């Protein structure tokens, strides 16, 4: 019998990683210490990441070791250093945490109902697995698809072809990476918006994305993700199939998918 997969983004969807608040600042401190002057190396690293994304180089865009090494070379440093030890150092509570207290319970219920679970993330495995393990997430997933393992990254929909069977839904918090990927693959795109206003929470989950207030909300989010404030309409590929505000809503949606 063919597997039915539910796939998940990680950062911003299931967990908070330590990169922004802890790892990047330490990278900046180490580089500045080696140089003997304060250097905003993170801004340059992020700019290089964005260039690679715009060029469709999704695997290289998340190779933070390569990006750091390139910046160190440009700054005249003789050698770079590995980021993974810094990640492991900071992969502890409260620097990392699950974004909802009931996430593990929801994942367990989804597995018990017969779905296979996979992570589809743009973070490299060596940066994601330690955080997942520390938070109790790793054992719930049958597959962890990362750019360097799959040879591609989101929003390329072909990454989902790495899973044997049918992908019934992808859950994520970004329109440009998660929703677009799922829509391009004709998979149910489940967008989680934990700050969803009460008037939209009052609607059934499957009706929210068709509401003009939700479309306007998605447009504003897409403007931020694309860094383009001039756009006036949301392309259909960025409009989610379903909008939820909590993982607790997910099981009902998946039961509908399974029944359908």
C-alpha positions as CSV (number, residue, x, y, z in Angstrom):
1,X,0.0,0.0,0.0
2,X,1.3,3.4,-1.0
3,X,2.3,5.8,1.8
4,X,0.4,8.9,2.4
5,X,2.7,11.7,3.5
6,X,2.2,14.8,5.5
7,X,5.2,17.1,5.2
8,X,6.3,19.9,7.5
9,X,8.5,22.9,7.5
10,X,10.5,23.3,10.7
11,X,11.6,26.9,11.5
12,X,8.6,29.1,12.2
13,X,6.2,26.1,11.9
14,X,7.2,23.6,14.5
15,X,10.2,25.0,16.3
16,X,12.4,28.0,17.0
17,X,16.1,27.5,16.1
18,X,19.0,29.4,17.7
19,X,20.5,30.8,14.5
20,X,19.2,34.4,14.5
21,X,19.4,35.1,18.2
22,X,22.5,33.1,19.2
23,X,24.5,31.5,16.4
24,X,24.8,34.5,14.0
25,X,25.8,36.9,16.8
26,X,28.5,34.5,17.9
27,X,29.8,34.2,14.3
28,X,30.0,38.0,14.1
29,X,31.9,38.1,17.4
30,X,34.4,35.4,16.3
31,X,35.0,37.1,13.0
32,X,35.4,40.5,14.6
33,X,37.7,39.1,17.1
34,X,39.9,37.6,14.4
35,X,40.0,40.9,12.5
36,X,40.5,43.1,15.5
37,X,37.6,45.4,14.5
38,X,33.8,45.1,14.5
39,X,32.6,43.7,11.3
40,X,29.0,43.2,10.2
41,X,29.7,39.9,8.6
42,X,26.2,38.6,9.1
43,X,24.7,41.3,6.8
44,X,27.1,40.3,4.1
45,X,26.3,36.6,4.6
46,X,22.6,37.2,4.4
47,X,23.1,39.3,1.3
48,X,25.0,36.5,-0.3
49,X,22.2,34.0,0.8
50,X,19.6,36.2,-0.9
51,X,21.6,36.5,-4.1
52,X,21.9,32.7,-4.3
53,X,18.1,32.4,-3.7
54,X,17.3,34.9,-6.4
55,X,19.5,32.8,-8.8
56,X,17.6,29.7,-7.9
57,X,20.7,28.2,-6.2
58,X,18.6,26.8,-3.3
59,X,21.2,24.3,-2.1
60,X,24.1,26.8,-2.1
61,X,21.9,29.5,-0.5
62,X,21.7,27.5,2.7
63,X,25.3,26.3,2.8
64,X,26.2,28.7,5.6
65,X,29.7,27.2,6.0
66,X,30.4,28.0,2.4
67,X,29.0,31.5,2.7
68,X,31.0,32.2,5.9
69,X,34.2,30.8,4.2
70,X,33.7,33.1,1.3
71,X,33.2,36.1,3.5
72,X,36.3,35.2,5.6
73,X,38.4,35.0,2.4
74,X,37.1,38.4,1.2
75,X,38.0,39.9,4.6
76,X,41.5,38.5,4.3
77,X,41.3,35.9,7.0
78,X,43.5,32.9,6.5
79,X,40.9,30.3,7.4
80,X,37.2,30.0,8.3
81,X,35.6,27.9,11.0
82,X,32.7,25.4,11.3
83,X,29.3,26.6,12.3
84,X,27.9,23.3,13.5
85,X,29.8,23.3,16.9
86,X,28.2,26.7,17.5
87,X,24.8,25.4,16.6
88,X,25.2,22.4,19.0
89,X,26.4,24.7,21.7
90,X,23.2,26.8,21.5
91,X,20.7,24.0,20.8
92,X,19.5,24.0,24.4
93,X,16.5,25.4,26.2
94,X,15.4,28.2,26.4
95,X,17.4,29.2,23.2
96,X,15.3,26.6,21.3
97,X,11.7,25.7,21.8
98,X,8.6,24.2,20.3
99,X,6.2,26.8,19.0
100,X,3.2,25.2,20.7
101,X,3.1,23.0,23.7
102,X,1.0,20.3,22.1
103,X,3.0,19.8,18.9
104,X,4.4,16.4,19.8
105,X,0.9,15.2,20.7
106,X,-0.4,16.3,17.4
107,X,2.4,14.6,15.5
108,X,1.8,11.4,17.4
109,X,-1.9,11.5,16.6
110,X,-1.2,12.0,12.9
111,X,1.2,9.0,12.8
112,X,-1.3,6.9,14.7
113,X,-3.9,7.7,12.1
114,X,-1.8,6.1,9.4
115,X,0.1,9.0,7.8
116,X,3.9,9.0,7.2
117,X,5.6,12.2,8.3
118,X,8.5,14.0,6.6
119,X,10.3,17.3,7.2
120,X,11.0,19.4,4.2
121,X,13.3,22.2,5.3
122,X,15.9,24.5,3.6
123,X,18.2,24.1,6.6
124,X,21.0,21.6,6.2
125,X,20.6,18.4,8.2
126,X,23.6,19.1,10.4
127,X,22.0,22.3,11.5
128,X,18.5,21.0,11.9
129,X,18.9,17.5,13.4
130,X,20.5,18.6,16.7
131,X,17.7,21.0,17.4
132,X,15.0,18.5,16.4
133,X,16.6,15.9,18.7
134,X,16.8,18.2,21.6
135,X,13.1,19.1,21.2
136,X,11.9,15.5,20.8
137,X,10.9,16.0,17.2
138,X,13.4,13.8,15.3
139,X,11.9,10.4,16.1
140,X,8.5,11.3,14.8
141,X,9.7,11.7,11.2
142,X,10.2,9.0,8.7
143,X,12.2,11.3,6.4
144,X,14.1,14.6,6.7
145,X,14.5,16.2,3.4
146,X,17.2,18.9,3.4
147,X,18.8,20.7,0.4
148,X,22.2,18.9,0.5
149,X,20.5,15.5,0.9
150,X,17.8,16.1,-1.8
151,X,20.0,18.1,-4.2
152,X,17.3,20.8,-4.2
153,X,15.4,23.0,-1.8
154,X,12.1,24.8,-1.4
155,X,10.2,26.2,-3.4
156,X,11.3,23.6,-6.0
157,X,8.3,21.2,-6.0
158,X,10.5,18.4,-7.2
159,X,11.9,17.9,-3.7
160,X,8.6,16.2,-2.8
161,X,9.3,13.6,-5.5
162,X,11.9,12.2,-3.1
163,X,9.1,10.7,-1.0
164,X,7.7,7.4,-2.2
165,X,4.0,7.6,-2.3
166,X,1.5,10.4,-2.2
167,X,2.0,13.7,-0.4
168,X,-1.4,14.8,0.8
169,X,-0.4,18.1,2.5
170,X,2.5,20.3,3.4
171,X,2.4,22.5,6.4
172,X,4.5,25.7,6.7
173,X,4.6,29.3,7.7
174,X,6.0,30.9,4.5
175,X,4.1,31.7,1.3
176,X,7.2,32.0,-0.9
177,X,8.7,28.7,0.2
178,X,6.0,26.4,1.6
179,X,2.7,27.4,0.1
180,X,4.2,28.0,-3.4
181,X,6.0,24.6,-3.4
182,X,2.8,22.7,-2.4
183,X,0.6,24.6,-4.9
184,X,3.1,24.0,-7.7
185,X,2.9,20.3,-6.9
186,X,-0.9,20.3,-6.5
187,X,-0.6,19.3,-2.9
188,X,-2.8,20.8,-0.2
189,X,-0.9,23.8,1.1
190,X,-1.6,24.4,4.8
191,X,-0.4,27.8,6.0
192,X,-0.1,28.3,9.7
193,X,-0.7,31.8,11.0
194,X,-0.6,31.9,14.7
195,X,-1.5,35.6,14.8
196,X,-4.7,35.1,12.8
197,X,-7.3,37.7,13.9
198,X,-10.3,36.5,15.8
199,X,-12.7,37.3,12.9
200,X,-10.8,34.9,10.7
201,X,-10.4,32.3,13.4
202,X,-14.2,32.2,13.6
203,X,-14.4,30.9,10.0
204,X,-13.9,27.2,9.1
205,X,-10.3,26.5,8.2
206,X,-11.1,25.7,4.6
207,X,-13.1,28.9,4.1
208,X,-10.4,31.3,5.4
209,X,-8.2,31.4,2.4
210,X,-11.1,32.6,0.2
211,X,-12.0,35.4,2.5
212,X,-10.9,38.8,1.1
213,X,-9.4,39.7,4.6
214,X,-7.2,36.7,4.4
215,X,-6.2,37.4,0.9
216,X,-5.2,40.9,1.9
217,X,-3.3,39.5,4.9
218,X,-1.4,37.0,2.6
219,X,-0.6,39.9,0.2
220,X,1.0,41.9,3.0
221,X,3.0,38.9,4.1
222,X,4.2,38.2,0.5
223,X,5.3,41.8,0.2
224,X,7.6,41.3,3.2
225,X,8.9,37.9,2.0
226,X,9.6,39.2,-1.5
227,X,10.8,42.6,-0.2
228,X,8.6,44.2,-2.8
229,X,6.1,46.7,-1.3
230,X,4.9,47.7,-4.8
231,X,2.9,44.6,-5.6
232,X,-0.8,45.1,-5.6
233,X,-2.2,41.5,-6.2
234,X,-1.4,38.1,-4.8
235,X,-0.5,35.5,-7.4
236,X,-2.6,32.4,-7.0
237,X,0.5,30.2,-6.4
238,X,1.0,32.1,-3.1
239,X,-2.6,31.6,-1.8
240,X,-2.8,28.7,0.6
241,X,-5.4,26.0,0.3
242,X,-6.1,26.0,4.0
243,X,-5.2,28.4,6.8
244,X,-4.8,27.2,10.4
245,X,-3.8,29.1,13.5
246,X,-2.8,26.2,15.6
247,X,-1.5,22.6,15.1
248,X,-4.6,21.5,17.0
249,X,-6.6,22.3,13.8
250,X,-4.5,20.1,11.6
251,X,-5.9,16.7,12.4
252,X,-9.4,17.6,11.2
253,X,-8.0,18.8,7.9
254,X,-6.0,15.7,7.4
255,X,-8.9,13.5,8.2
256,X,-10.8,15.3,5.4
257,X,-7.9,14.7,3.0
258,X,-7.8,11.0,3.9
259,X,-11.5,10.6,3.6
260,X,-11.5,12.4,0.2
